[in-house]
Amino acid sequence: PANIDVARFEGLLFQQWGNSLCQGAMLPLPVPIKVDKVEGGIRLGFIGIDDGATSLLAYIDCLVSPATDGSGFVFRAIRNGAMKDMEPPGEPRIMRSLLMALQKSIQIARV
């Protein structure tokens, strides 16, 4: 919706959804993940660990940007990285939890 505080929305998404995924509070996941703030939203990274070295297998950027027609904002979740054409382990559950987090964050961030 057009009547949300975008900065607050991004913060809520990071704190209430992303961080809780990393801490294992919401869902047990088959691979470790990390969450970082990026311009316009957050990045959820699927991590691989091999002989003590970590690698970023895939990441999902969850971004908010102004709509092209000026009607408000658009939210996009975009998968990138080495495995961008493959579904990372646990992604369907993460995306379902993202939908719930979006709905809750929008309610709280309304102005």
Buried (B, 14 or more C-beta within 10 A) or exposed (E): EEEBEBEBBBBBBBEBBBBBBBEEEBEEBEBEBBBEEBEBBBBBBBBBEEEEEEEBBBBBBBBBEEEEEEEEBEBEBEBEBEBEEEEBBBBEBBEEBBEEBBEBBBEEBEE
